[in-house]
Amino acid sequence: MRQLFIEDIPGSLRAGVTEDGVLSEFYISSGFSGDLSCSGAGLRRGSVYAGKITRVIPGLAAFLDIGDIRAAYLEPGKNGFPPQVTPGNVIPALAERERLGSKGARLSSDPVITGRYLVLRPGSRENRISPRITREHRNLITEIAHRVVDNHVHKSLGHFTVRTMTQEIPEGLLEKTLRKEADRLYGLWLDIRESFRNDKKIRCLYEAPGPIECLVRDSSFDTIIVSGARAFSAMSDIIDRYFTEELRPELRLFGEDNRELLFDHYGFEKEIRQIFQRQYRLPSGGELVFDEAEALTAVDVNSGSQVTGSSDEEKAFLVNREAALALPVQIRLRGLGGIIAVDFLNMRSSSRRREILSLLRDGLKSDPLVSRVTEFSELGLLEISRMRVRKSQLAEHSQECPRCRGRGSVPNTDMILGDIARELFRRRAAHPGYQQVLLGDAEHMKLFRGSGQEFISKVAAALGITVTAREMTGESREHWGIITGEKMV
């Protein structure tokens, strides 16, 4: 059973997906947008932009200004760039991937508009059928898709890719459902094309649906449970957009008295908090340790101290098995993408390695994003490459620690005092004959007036300067600093 839960209260919007009662996907947003976008303002995957080409590097990339804080880029095709990709030109382009870290958004010069059952490819001359559609449905779906396009007044605009979801439509509803979606997608593209022709300034021509709407569009749910009348009305409109009356999922309103949070009621909070923790505890007492970098995530499987088993090999297999079952869920919940390197506990048995590999691959089959799992390396490492379309949950909803600068650690006392000594030396050279004022927050003032006081006094005496300590006032991201005071008499 697959369910979608949407919790909407003033200033917070959250959504979670459960599969047979287990939380498998999670989205969060702050603010008062009320559009179920869960992504706030900014560039979004699937949107179409009018972008001005600023620079072209043959064989490598073309850079475009689409109004984002970083230049977006196009990659060349097999035959290089199309003729319209010339510096100074403004072209419509599709955002294939959102801005990630220091990299701008990746674009495509061939925009597409995605629906639940069809993907419109403007300018294409033939329909394509998803290879995942089974043989028993394929012929009928192909025939009806051709008929829908051939008889459509706007068929000159382009053809469609028929998505796998189409095979879930009952035979008697196929033509009606596909025709409704074809009408909507053709209408969207007509509006985009007309807007671009009338005004070629840099801007967003078409804003793609947010993650929650895409979730409803691209998935099948038995039930959608929504708290809040505003979100209930918005979800009702989304369902009307993508479903005929016969295929609508059940939509329920939770907590009309607004006395309890939806996620509290269903007990999701503990699982959600774990998404943002570095360690994830396994039932046996082992743990997964996640360390995210910009292009790679390292996952270390640790045995912990409460593992049962008759031998080291048996203990390792038990923890690895739990890790292989938990990893696919954690990868989806945490929104991890790119390369994920997993260091499992060492196992000598090749049959057990194959079993771990099989469990991991089976667990990732339900993932809507494309992923690939390699064999174990000679060093016992295993790599998962997963399509990355946006930031991970941690990257999206955290900020760099002002003290450790993203390193995940803070300087110790010796490091802090050494930094102070060096800064005092610099200031003595820049401002000879002046007093220096050492500022610190409440925590650092304990150091400056306690165990570090003697050290600071010795440094001041050696440099021939006067140093006074003063507590910071107001808010600051820095925990200590030095300012130059009055001239010494």
ChimeraX attribute file (.defattr): number of C-alpha atoms within 10 A of each C-alpha:
attribute: neighborCount
match mode: 1-to-1
recipient: residues
	/A:1	11
	/A:2	17
	/A:3	20
	/A:4	24
	/A:5	21
	/A:6	27
	/A:7	22
	/A:8	24
	/A:9	20
	/A:10	11
	/A:11	11
	/A:12	15
	/A:13	23
	/A:14	19
	/A:15	22
	/A:16	20
	/A:17	21
	/A:18	17
	/A:19	14
	/A:20	10
	/A:21	11
	/A:22	14
	/A:23	20
	/A:24	21
	/A:25	21
	/A:26	22
	/A:27	20
	/A:28	21
	/A:29	18
	/A:30	15
	/A:31	12
	/A:32	14
	/A:33	16
	/A:34	16
	/A:35	17
	/A:36	27
	/A:37	19
	/A:38	21
	/A:39	19
	/A:40	16
	/A:41	8
	/A:42	11
	/A:43	22
	/A:44	24
	/A:45	21
	/A:46	22
	/A:47	23
	/A:48	28
	/A:49	27
	/A:50	26
	/A:51	29
	/A:52	26
	/A:53	23
	/A:54	18
	/A:55	17
	/A:56	17
	/A:57	10
	/A:58	11
	/A:59	13
	/A:60	13
	/A:61	16
	/A:62	22
	/A:63	24
	/A:64	31
	/A:65	20
	/A:66	27
	/A:67	17
	/A:68	14
	/A:69	11
	/A:70	15
	/A:71	21
	/A:72	26
	/A:73	26
	/A:74	23
	/A:75	18
	/A:76	18
	/A:77	11
	/A:78	7
	/A:79	7
	/A:80	13
	/A:81	19
	/A:82	10
	/A:83	6
	/A:84	12
	/A:85	22
	/A:86	16
	/A:87	14
	/A:88	13
	/A:89	14
	/A:90	22
	/A:91	21
	/A:92	23
	/A:93	26
	/A:94	28
	/A:95	26
	/A:96	19
	/A:97	21
	/A:98	22
	/A:99	23
	/A:100	18
	/A:101	13
	/A:102	8
	/A:103	13
	/A:104	18
	/A:105	27
	/A:106	22
	/A:107	27
	/A:108	18
	/A:109	19
	/A:110	13
	/A:111	21
	/A:112	23
	/A:113	20
	/A:114	21
	/A:115	19
	/A:116	20
	/A:117	23
	/A:118	25
	/A:119	20
	/A:120	24
	/A:121	23
	/A:122	18
	/A:123	14
	/A:124	16
	/A:125	13
	/A:126	12
	/A:127	18
	/A:128	18
	/A:129	18
	/A:130	13
	/A:131	11
	/A:132	11
	/A:133	18
	/A:134	11
	/A:135	9
	/A:136	9
	/A:137	13
	/A:138	16
	/A:139	13
	/A:140	13
	/A:141	21
	/A:142	14
	/A:143	11
	/A:144	16
	/A:145	24
	/A:146	16
	/A:147	13
	/A:148	18
	/A:149	21
	/A:150	13
	/A:151	10
	/A:152	14
	/A:153	11
	/A:154	15
	/A:155	18
	/A:156	13
	/A:157	15
	/A:158	17
	/A:159	25
	/A:160	26
	/A:161	19
	/A:162	24
	/A:163	20
	/A:164	17
	/A:165	17
	/A:166	20
	/A:167	19
	/A:168	13
	/A:169	16
	/A:170	12
	/A:171	11
	/A:172	8
	/A:173	12
	/A:174	17
	/A:175	17
	/A:176	12
	/A:177	20
	/A:178	22
	/A:179	19
	/A:180	15
	/A:181	22
	/A:182	24
	/A:183	15
	/A:184	14
	/A:185	20
	/A:186	22
	/A:187	12
	/A:188	14
	/A:189	21
	/A:190	13
	/A:191	12
	/A:192	18
	/A:193	12
	/A:194	11
	/A:195	14
	/A:196	20
	/A:197	8
	/A:198	8
	/A:199	10
	/A:200	16
	/A:201	15
	/A:202	18
	/A:203	18
	/A:204	21
	/A:205	23
	/A:206	18
	/A:207	14
	/A:208	20
	/A:209	20
	/A:210	18
	/A:211	18
	/A:212	24
	/A:213	20
	/A:214	16
	/A:215	16
	/A:216	19
	/A:217	20
	/A:218	18
	/A:219	13
	/A:220	17
	/A:221	19
	/A:222	12
	/A:223	16
	/A:224	19
	/A:225	18
	/A:226	23
	/A:227	24
	/A:228	19
	/A:229	15
	/A:230	14
	/A:231	20
	/A:232	22
	/A:233	12
	/A:234	14
	/A:235	22
	/A:236	13
	/A:237	11
	/A:238	18
	/A:239	19
	/A:240	11
	/A:241	15
	/A:242	21
	/A:243	18
	/A:244	14
	/A:245	10
	/A:246	10
	/A:247	15
	/A:248	16
	/A:249	16
	/A:250	12
	/A:251	17
	/A:252	14
	/A:253	15
	/A:254	20
	/A:255	15
	/A:256	10
	/A:257	8
	/A:258	11
	/A:259	7
	/A:260	12
	/A:261	15
	/A:262	23
	/A:263	18
	/A:264	11
	/A:265	11
	/A:266	10
	/A:267	11
	/A:268	15
	/A:269	11
	/A:270	10
	/A:271	16
	/A:272	18
	/A:273	9
	/A:274	15
	/A:275	19
	/A:276	17
	/A:277	12
	/A:278	14
	/A:279	18
	/A:280	20
	/A:281	15
	/A:282	19
	/A:283	12
	/A:284	16
	/A:285	14
	/A:286	24
	/A:287	22
	/A:288	26
	/A:289	17
	/A:290	21
	/A:291	14
	/A:292	15
	/A:293	11
	/A:294	15
	/A:295	12
	/A:296	15
	/A:297	18
	/A:298	16
	/A:299	23
	/A:300	19
	/A:301	25
	/A:302	21
	/A:303	20
	/A:304	14
	/A:305	9
	/A:306	9
	/A:307	16
	/A:308	14
	/A:309	12
	/A:310	7
	/A:311	9
	/A:312	14
	/A:313	15
	/A:314	15
	/A:315	19
	/A:316	22
	/A:317	23
	/A:318	18
	/A:319	26
	/A:320	29
	/A:321	19
	/A:322	19
	/A:323	28
	/A:324	22
	/A:325	18
	/A:326	18
	/A:327	19
	/A:328	20
	/A:329	19
	/A:330	21
	/A:331	19
	/A:332	22
	/A:333	23
	/A:334	23
	/A:335	22
	/A:336	24
	/A:337	24
	/A:338	16
	/A:339	20
	/A:340	22
	/A:341	19
	/A:342	23
	/A:343	21
	/A:344	26
	/A:345	21
	/A:346	16
	/A:347	17
	/A:348	12
	/A:349	10
	/A:350	10
	/A:351	10
	/A:352	16
	/A:353	19
	/A:354	13
	/A:355	15
	/A:356	21
	/A:357	20
	/A:358	13
	/A:359	18
	/A:360	20
	/A:361	19
	/A:362	14
	/A:363	16
	/A:364	21
	/A:365	12
	/A:366	13
	/A:367	16
	/A:368	12
	/A:369	13
	/A:370	13
	/A:371	17
	/A:372	12
	/A:373	17
	/A:374	13
	/A:375	13
	/A:376	18
	/A:377	10
	/A:378	7
	/A:379	9
	/A:380	15
	/A:381	17
	/A:382	18
	/A:383	18
	/A:384	19
	/A:385	17
	/A:386	21
	/A:387	16
	/A:388	19
	/A:389	21
	/A:390	19
	/A:391	18
	/A:392	19
	/A:393	18
	/A:394	16
	/A:395	19
	/A:396	13
	/A:397	11
	/A:398	9
	/A:399	10
	/A:400	11
	/A:401	13
	/A:402	12
	/A:403	15
	/A:404	11
	/A:405	11
	/A:406	11
	/A:407	9
	/A:408	10
	/A:409	10
	/A:410	14
	/A:411	11
	/A:412	8
	/A:413	13
	/A:414	10
	/A:415	11
	/A:416	15
	/A:417	19
	/A:418	14
	/A:419	13
	/A:420	18
	/A:421	17
	/A:422	12
	/A:423	14
	/A:424	24
	/A:425	17
	/A:426	12
	/A:427	17
	/A:428	20
	/A:429	11
	/A:430	11
	/A:431	14
	/A:432	13
	/A:433	15
	/A:434	18
	/A:435	22
	/A:436	23
	/A:437	18
	/A:438	22
	/A:439	21
	/A:440	21
	/A:441	18
	/A:442	14
	/A:443	11
	/A:444	18
	/A:445	20
	/A:446	14
	/A:447	15
	/A:448	22
	/A:449	13
	/A:450	11
	/A:451	11
	/A:452	17
	/A:453	15
	/A:454	12
	/A:455	14
	/A:456	22
	/A:457	16
	/A:458	12
	/A:459	20
	/A:460	20
	/A:461	11
	/A:462	10
	/A:463	14
	/A:464	13
	/A:465	19
	/A:466	18
	/A:467	20
	/A:468	15
	/A:469	16
	/A:470	17
	/A:471	16
	/A:472	18
	/A:473	10
	/A:474	6
	/A:475	8
	/A:476	10
	/A:477	8
	/A:478	12
	/A:479	16
	/A:480	20
	/A:481	13
	/A:482	18
	/A:483	11
	/A:484	16
	/A:485	15
	/A:486	10
	/A:487	12
	/A:488	11
	/A:489	6
